[in-house]
């Protein structure tokens, strides 16, 4: 779920940066995209361990 939100924010950041030619406006959206991507890839407490670890 969080990865989907991260992709949406990344697309908005890239779109704003390209369309407005101002990456300072797109920067907060890029930061949010990275944040949601990291949150989405963290292991939650209680998750089953991976078979290969």
C-alpha distances in whole Angstrom, upper triangle without the diagonal:
4,5,5,7,9,10,11,13,15,16,17,19,20,22,23,25,26,27,29,30,29,26,27,25,22,22,20,17,17,17,14,13,14,13,9,10,12,10,7,10,12,14,13,17,18,16,18,20,20,23,24,24
4,5,5,6,9,10,11,12,14,15,16,18,20,21,22,24,25,26,28,26,23,24,22,19,19,17,14,14,14,11,9,10,9,6,7,9,7,5,8,10,13,13,16,18,16,19,20,20,24,24,24
4,5,5,6,9,10,10,12,14,15,16,18,20,21,22,24,25,26,25,22,23,22,19,18,17,14,13,14,11,8,9,10,6,5,8,8,5,8,11,13,15,18,20,18,20,21,20,23,23,23
4,5,5,6,9,10,11,13,14,15,17,18,20,21,22,24,25,25,22,23,21,18,19,17,14,14,15,12,9,12,12,9,8,12,11,9,12,15,17,18,21,22,20,22,24,23,25,26,26
4,5,5,6,9,10,11,12,14,15,16,18,20,21,22,23,22,20,21,19,16,16,14,11,12,12,9,7,10,10,7,8,11,11,9,13,15,17,18,21,23,21,24,25,25,28,28,28
4,5,5,6,9,10,10,12,14,15,16,18,20,21,22,20,18,18,17,14,14,12,9,9,9,7,4,7,8,5,5,9,9,8,11,14,17,18,22,24,22,24,25,24,27,27,27
4,5,5,6,9,10,11,12,14,15,16,18,20,20,20,17,19,17,14,15,14,10,10,12,10,7,9,11,9,8,12,13,11,13,16,19,21,24,26,24,26,26,25,28,28,28
4,5,5,6,9,10,11,12,14,15,16,18,19,19,17,18,16,13,14,13,9,10,12,10,8,11,12,10,11,14,15,13,16,19,22,23,26,28,26,28,29,28,31,31,32
4,5,5,6,9,10,10,12,14,15,16,17,16,14,15,13,10,10,9,6,7,9,7,5,9,10,9,10,13,14,14,16,18,22,23,26,28,27,29,30,29,32,32,32
4,5,5,6,8,10,10,12,14,15,16,15,12,14,13,9,10,10,7,6,9,8,5,8,11,10,10,13,15,14,16,19,22,24,27,29,27,30,30,29,32,31,31
4,5,5,6,8,10,11,12,14,15,15,13,15,13,10,12,12,9,9,12,11,9,12,14,13,13,16,18,17,19,22,25,26,30,32,30,32,32,31,34,33,34
4,6,5,6,8,10,10,11,13,13,11,13,11,8,10,10,7,8,11,10,9,13,14,14,15,18,19,18,21,23,27,28,31,33,32,34,35,33,36,36,36
4,5,5,6,9,10,10,11,10,8,10,8,5,7,8,5,5,9,9,8,11,13,13,14,17,18,18,20,23,26,28,31,34,32,34,35,33,36,36,36
4,6,5,6,8,10,10,10,9,11,10,7,9,11,9,8,12,12,11,13,16,16,16,18,20,20,22,24,28,30,33,36,33,36,36,34,37,36,36
4,5,5,6,8,9,10,10,13,11,8,11,13,10,11,14,15,13,16,18,18,18,21,23,22,24,27,30,32,36,38,36,38,38,37,39,39,39
4,6,5,6,7,7,8,10,7,6,9,11,9,10,14,14,13,16,18,19,19,22,23,24,26,28,32,33,36,39,37,39,40,39,41,41,41
4,6,6,5,5,5,8,7,5,8,11,10,10,13,15,14,16,18,19,19,22,24,24,26,28,32,33,37,39,38,40,40,39,41,40,40
4,6,5,8,8,11,11,9,12,15,13,13,16,18,16,18,21,22,22,24,26,26,28,30,34,36,39,42,39,42,41,40,42,41,42
4,6,8,10,13,11,10,14,16,14,15,18,19,18,21,23,23,24,27,28,28,30,33,36,37,41,43,41,44,44,42,45,44,44
4,5,8,10,8,9,12,14,14,15,18,19,19,21,23,24,24,27,28,29,31,33,37,38,41,44,42,45,45,44,46,46,46
4,6,9,9,9,12,15,15,15,18,19,19,21,23,24,25,27,29,29,31,33,37,38,42,45,43,45,45,44,46,45,45
4,5,6,7,9,12,12,13,15,17,17,19,21,23,23,25,27,28,29,31,35,37,40,43,41,44,44,43,45,44,44
4,5,5,6,9,10,10,12,14,14,15,18,19,20,22,24,25,26,28,32,33,37,40,38,40,40,39,42,41,40
4,5,5,8,10,10,11,14,15,16,17,19,20,22,24,25,27,28,32,33,36,39,38,41,41,40,43,42,41
4,6,7,8,10,11,13,14,16,17,18,20,22,23,24,26,28,31,32,36,39,37,40,40,40,43,42,41
4,6,5,6,9,10,11,13,14,16,17,19,20,21,23,25,29,30,33,36,35,37,37,36,40,39,38
4,5,5,6,9,10,11,12,14,15,17,18,20,21,23,27,28,31,34,33,36,35,35,38,37,36
4,5,5,6,9,10,10,12,14,15,16,18,20,21,25,26,29,32,31,34,34,34,37,36,36
4,5,5,6,9,10,11,12,14,15,16,18,20,24,25,28,31,29,32,33,32,35,35,34
4,5,5,6,9,10,11,12,14,15,17,19,22,24,27,30,28,31,31,30,33,32,32
4,5,5,6,9,10,11,12,14,16,17,21,22,25,28,27,30,29,29,32,32,31
4,5,5,6,8,10,10,12,14,16,19,20,23,26,25,28,28,28,31,31,30
4,5,5,6,9,10,11,12,15,18,19,23,26,24,26,27,26,29,29,28
4,6,5,6,9,10,11,13,16,18,21,24,23,25,25,24,27,27,26
4,5,5,6,9,10,11,15,16,19,22,21,24,24,24,27,27,26
4,5,5,6,9,10,13,14,18,20,19,22,22,22,26,26,25
4,6,5,6,9,12,14,18,20,18,21,21,20,23,23,22
4,5,5,6,10,12,16,18,17,19,19,18,22,21,20
4,6,5,9,10,13,16,15,18,18,18,22,22,21
4,6,8,10,13,15,13,16,17,16,20,20,20
4,7,9,13,15,12,14,14,14,17,17,16
4,6,10,12,10,13,13,13,17,17,16
4,7,9,7,9,9,11,14,15,13
4,6,6,9,11,13,16,18,16
4,6,9,10,13,17,18,16
4,6,9,12,15,17,16
4,6,9,12,14,13
4,7,9,12,11
4,6,9,7
4,6,6
4,6
4
